[in-house]
Amino acid sequence: MKRSTSLNRIKSADGPFDVVVIGGGASGLGAALDAAARGHSVALFEQSDFAKGTSSRSTKLVHGGVRYLQQGNISLVLEALRERGRLARNAPHLVHSQAFVIPNYSWWEGPFYGIGMKVYDQLAGKLGLSPSRHLSKKETIEKLPTVETDKLVGGVIYHDGQFDDSRLAVNLAQTAEELGAAMLNYCRCVGLVKEQDVVCGVEIHDVENDERFTVRAKSVINATGVFVDELRQMDEPEANKIIAVSQGIHFVLPKRFLPGDAAIMIPKTADGRVLFAVPWRDHVVVGTTDTPLGGYSLEPRALEEERDFVMTHACKYLAEDPTDDDVLSVFAGLRPLVKAGDGSDTAALSRDHSILISGSGLITLTGGKWTTYRKMAEDVIDQAETLAGLDHKRCQTEDMQIHGWTQSQITEGNLEPYGADAFEIRELLKAEPELAQPIHAQLPVQEAEVVWHAREEMARTVEDVLARRTRCLLLNAAASIEAAGAVAAILARELGRDTAWEAAQVADYTALARGYVYKAPESTAASA
Ligand SMILES: Cc1cc2nc3c(=O)[nH]c(=O)nc-3n(C[C@H](O)[C@H](O)[C@H](O)COP(=O)(O)OP(=O)(O)OC[C@H]3O[C@@H](n4cnc5c(N)ncnc54)[C@H](O)[C@@H]3O)c2cc1C
């Protein structure tokens, strides 16, 4: 996937694109892929990098949502479980089955959660992963050797999916590009083009080349996450704001805090929240929170009260209490929640995700979750076809293999998430054995991977490599800062940049990554 190929597709287009998508997160990438797979002409523009927003900051679960089950929202759970099964089939290199144990500290929790998880199994039906079952206290400790044992009476084990969110985003962009879509990062939508009050194109600022151009479109999809109201107000300055922002944060800890294969799931903390501690990439991800915020940004930061909450609960449920020094990274993400009751737009669909169509035909897709991105995309492209008078074509993505699909076992741990591309990276290593060098002693990334990111995954900056093509920023923020110079040097060589660019990249990355290094609350001013 090359940026120049996509730019050429835009510049050589001889008519309007059938579908233009704004926003390169799960929602936008899914929509672009769905439309391209149906044979429509497609262009997608992301202001920063693919998955820069919420889509790289999730808990990394492909799940039905035990919480929705507790709330009795069966249809939502059913849809998400169906999608979980499809995604596991279509991207087996990135999605795998993960065991979760609900530790029980009261006699009633065993039967209560045991029955709940049996319903979850039933809803998954043929696409189920492994059946849930009750665990004795001894079995619970075997599965979770570091769980708090004081008052422990037993547990319930069930299975859900786990994935790598930003790697899936990159693979979705590649799949869409292979189907003919123009997929561009670092291209911001700065305006909408209208004819007779109908949206018929977008104004784009190519931030990398500092160029502006207009792209004509039969339909425009606004999939900009917490930013959707900005696009809606470009369309109609008086449009009501529909988004309420809720922040969730995670800590990343060393693997010794949860040494087995199973994750811990706490369905209800003392203050009524859901908490996970999940093994991920040889580390442990602990979270999350649900904090309403008045504003939003592309780089949200954990609030002091959120850090306290996660630290207190990590200490409560893990036998060894983590200290500040054990936290390798803190990351925050923003949920775009749709407020009820905006009468100015047509709510064409309103379930977990929402599709709104403005008077001038701007289609806004928001809400939902990563797990259901494919279904959201199917629904929005059905709408776009009707609205723009495109040929109605059948959705193709239910059984579509996503770029990297392979069932072969990749033996090198660092290359596993690349799936079938691991074979290509091996070839690169054979041709240039000096690229076997790791970028940092504590980070499992070889120089060859960075070359691959620049050549084939449209990485344009040090942050693209360290935050989203690899997950170094989340796995060890401090070490990733030390690796920035090595990554900048490789990218400069690959992208034809000079030493001033390299130095600026290192400075920018260092400033950003410092915000992920955990600090004791009194020494950091939290902001979001
Ligand atoms: C803390 C947390 C944990 C979560 N955990 C899970 C989980 O475990 N499993 C799960 O299934 N779901 C999870 N979710 C939900 C899931 O992450 C989101 O539903 C999903 O990522 C939203 O994707 P999106 O594409 O709508 O938004 P985003 O990913 O935010 O994408 C929007 C994009 O639009 C771009 N953009 C904005 N304005 C413009 C413009 N003018 N021009 C061009 N581009 C623009 C932004 O840069 C951004 O990249 C979680 C969410 C949070 C907050």
The ligand as an SDF file (V2000), in Angstrom:
LIG
                    3D

 53 58  0  0  0  0  0  0  0  0999 V2000
  -11.4060    2.9610   26.3160 C   0  0  0  0  0  0  0  0  0  0  0  0
  -12.0840    2.2390   25.1850 C   0  0  0  0  0  0  0  0  0  0  0  0
  -12.0090    0.8540   25.1140 C   0  0  0  0  0  0  0  0  0  0  0  0
  -12.6400    0.1840   24.0670 C   0  0  0  0  0  0  0  0  0  0  0  0
  -12.5070   -1.1730   23.9840 N   0  0  0  0  0  0  0  0  0  0  0  0
  -13.1110   -1.8380   22.9780 C   0  0  0  0  0  0  0  0  0  0  0  0
  -12.9310   -3.2390   22.8550 C   0  0  0  0  0  0  0  0  0  0  0  0
  -12.2050   -3.8580   23.6280 O   0  0  0  0  0  0  0  0  0  0  0  0
  -13.5720   -3.8610   21.8380 N   0  0  0  0  0  0  0  0  0  0  0  0
  -14.3700   -3.2020   20.9610 C   0  0  0  0  0  0  0  0  0  0  0  0
  -14.9630   -3.8500   20.1070 O   0  0  0  0  0  0  0  0  0  0  0  0
  -14.5300   -1.8630   21.0220 N   0  0  0  0  0  0  0  0  0  0  0  0
  -13.9090   -1.1730   22.0090 C   0  0  0  0  0  0  0  0  0  0  0  0
  -14.0270    0.1900   22.0840 N   0  0  0  0  0  0  0  0  0  0  0  0
  -14.8190    0.9040   21.0610 C   0  0  0  0  0  0  0  0  0  0  0  0
  -14.0060    1.1280   19.7710 C   0  0  0  0  0  0  0  0  0  0  0  0
  -12.6570    1.3940   20.0490 O   0  0  0  0  0  0  0  0  0  0  0  0
  -14.6230    2.3060   19.0120 C   0  0  0  0  0  0  0  0  0  0  0  0
  -15.9900    2.0410   18.8260 O   0  0  0  0  0  0  0  0  0  0  0  0
  -14.0090    2.5120   17.6340 C   0  0  0  0  0  0  0  0  0  0  0  0
  -12.6090    2.5050   17.7000 O   0  0  0  0  0  0  0  0  0  0  0  0
  -14.4970    3.8400   17.0600 C   0  0  0  0  0  0  0  0  0  0  0  0
  -13.9530    3.9730   15.7730 O   0  0  0  0  0  0  0  0  0  0  0  0
  -14.2790    5.2380   14.8680 P   0  0  0  0  0  0  0  0  0  0  0  0
  -13.7140    4.9590   13.5430 O   0  0  0  0  0  0  0  0  0  0  0  0
  -15.7390    5.5540   14.9400 O   0  0  0  0  0  0  0  0  0  0  0  0
  -13.5270    6.4650   15.5830 O   0  0  0  0  0  0  0  0  0  0  0  0
  -11.9740    6.8080   15.5750 P   0  0  0  0  0  0  0  0  0  0  0  0
  -11.1430    5.6090   15.7270 O   0  0  0  0  0  0  0  0  0  0  0  0
  -11.7580    7.8870   16.5830 O   0  0  0  0  0  0  0  0  0  0  0  0
  -11.6990    7.3600   14.1130 O   0  0  0  0  0  0  0  0  0  0  0  0
  -12.0890    8.6360   13.6780 C   0  0  0  0  0  0  0  0  0  0  0  0
  -10.9660    9.1930   12.8170 C   0  0  0  0  0  0  0  0  0  0  0  0
  -11.4240   10.3540   12.1330 O   0  0  0  0  0  0  0  0  0  0  0  0
  -10.3090   11.2040   11.9500 C   0  0  0  0  0  0  0  0  0  0  0  0
  -10.7790   12.5580   11.6370 N   0  0  0  0  0  0  0  0  0  0  0  0
  -11.4110   13.4270   12.4520 C   0  0  0  0  0  0  0  0  0  0  0  0
  -11.6730   14.5680   11.8070 N   0  0  0  0  0  0  0  0  0  0  0  0
  -11.1970   14.4420   10.5340 C   0  0  0  0  0  0  0  0  0  0  0  0
  -11.1650   15.2820    9.3930 C   0  0  0  0  0  0  0  0  0  0  0  0
  -11.6810   16.5340    9.4170 N   0  0  0  0  0  0  0  0  0  0  0  0
  -10.5940   14.8270    8.2510 N   0  0  0  0  0  0  0  0  0  0  0  0
  -10.0600   13.5670    8.1980 C   0  0  0  0  0  0  0  0  0  0  0  0
  -10.0600   12.7340    9.2710 N   0  0  0  0  0  0  0  0  0  0  0  0
  -10.6300   13.1500   10.4240 C   0  0  0  0  0  0  0  0  0  0  0  0
   -9.5780   11.0980   13.2860 C   0  0  0  0  0  0  0  0  0  0  0  0
   -8.2330   11.5080   13.1740 O   0  0  0  0  0  0  0  0  0  0  0  0
   -9.7500    9.6260   13.6240 C   0  0  0  0  0  0  0  0  0  0  0  0
   -8.6290    8.8450   13.2620 O   0  0  0  0  0  0  0  0  0  0  0  0
  -13.3850    0.9090   23.1010 C   0  0  0  0  0  0  0  0  0  0  0  0
  -13.4540    2.3030   23.1800 C   0  0  0  0  0  0  0  0  0  0  0  0
  -12.7880    2.9710   24.2010 C   0  0  0  0  0  0  0  0  0  0  0  0
  -12.8360    4.4490   24.2800 C   0  0  0  0  0  0  0  0  0  0  0  0
  1  2  1  0
  2  3  1  0
  2 52  2  0
  3  4  2  0
  4  5  1  0
  4 50  1  0
  5  6  2  0
  6  7  1  0
  6 13  1  0
  7  8  2  0
  7  9  1  0
  9 10  1  0
 10 11  2  0
 10 12  1  0
 12 13  2  0
 13 14  1  0
 14 15  1  0
 14 50  1  0
 15 16  1  0
 16 17  1  0
 16 18  1  0
 18 19  1  0
 18 20  1  0
 20 21  1  0
 20 22  1  0
 22 23  1  0
 23 24  1  0
 24 25  2  0
 24 26  1  0
 24 27  1  0
 27 28  1  0
 28 29  2  0
 28 30  1  0
 28 31  1  0
 31 32  1  0
 32 33  1  0
 33 34  1  0
 33 48  1  0
 34 35  1  0
 35 36  1  0
 35 46  1  0
 36 37  1  0
 36 45  1  0
 37 38  2  0
 38 39  1  0
 39 40  1  0
 39 45  2  0
 40 41  1  0
 40 42  2  0
 42 43  1  0
 43 44  2  0
 44 45  1  0
 46 47  1  0
 46 48  1  0
 48 49  1  0
 50 51  2  0
 51 52  1  0
 52 53  1  0
M  END
$$$$
